[in-house]
Amino acid sequence: FGHDGIFLVVEFEGRVSGYAGATKLTEEAIQVKRFLIKPLVDVSATGGLLLDMLIKHAKNMDYKTLIFEPEESPDLITAALESKSFAPDDSHRWVLKI
């Protein structure tokens, strides 16, 4: 994910329960490229934790926008995205202005 990106792994009881990866899209935007939460864990809590870490990284790197473009339907993490003030845009992405 390069020196401007980040890759995170969440572990629960010794097993990977989720991961997220983001990479620089432009000088002002970072985009989530990978995001997975295993269904055996609290999706909202785990998703929220990963989103918090992605937001913190984006702020630390002086990005102005964090873009989440799910590969699949984001139904399972919609509540987590909304709780972090992400908003859907016209191209099926979720965008957070930092």
N, C-alpha and C positions, 0 to 999 in steps of 0.2 A: 504493500500500500504506500510505499515511498516515505520519504522523511516528512512529508506534509500530511500523511494519513495516519490511521490508527486501526488496529485490530484487537478486539477484546474477546475474552472467553470467560463465561460464568460457569463455575463448577458447583455441583450440589451432591453431597454424599459421595465424593470421589469420582463423579462422572460429569462430563460436559452436559450442561443443561441449556446452554444458549451461547450465541456468539454474535458479534456485530463488527463490521468493517466499513470504514469510510475513507475516501480519497479526495484529493483536491480536484475540483471541477474547474474553477476559475480562481483568479487572485482573491476573490471575495466570497467564494462559495465552496463548501465541502459537501459531498454527496455520499449517502449511505449506499454501499454496493452489496453488502452481505448483511443479513439479519435473520436469525433463526432462534426460536425458543421452542424447546421440546415440550410437548403437551403434558408431561408428567409433573411439571413445576407450575407455580403460580405465574401465569403468563403476564398478568398486569404488573406484578411486583418485579419480576425479572426483566420484563421489557422496559419498565420505568427506570430500573437501575442502569441498564445499558444505555438508554437514552440520556440519562443524567451524565454519564461518563462521556458520551459523544458530544453533548452540549458543552461540557467543561473543556474538552479538547478544542472544540471549535472556537470558544472564547479565548483560550490561551494562545491559539495560533492567529488570532485577530481576523477570523472569518466573520462576515456579516450575515451569512445565510447558511442554514443547514437544510439539505434537501433529502427527503426520504422517498424513494421511488420503489415501492414493493414489487417484487417479482410475482407475487401472488396476491390474492385479496388480503388487505390489511385488517379484516374484521376482528381477528383475535387481539390486535394491539391498538385498535382505534381509540379505546379509552385512554391508554397510556399516551398516545400521540396527542390527543386533545388535552390531557392533563398537563402536558408540557408546552401548551400553546401553539402546537403545530396546526396549520390550517391547510385544507385541501386546495389545490389550484385547478385550473382548467385542463391540465394535462395529466390528471390522475396521480399527481405527486402530492406529498405533504411537505409544507415549507415552514421553517421557523426563521423569522428575522431576529437576529441576535443584537 
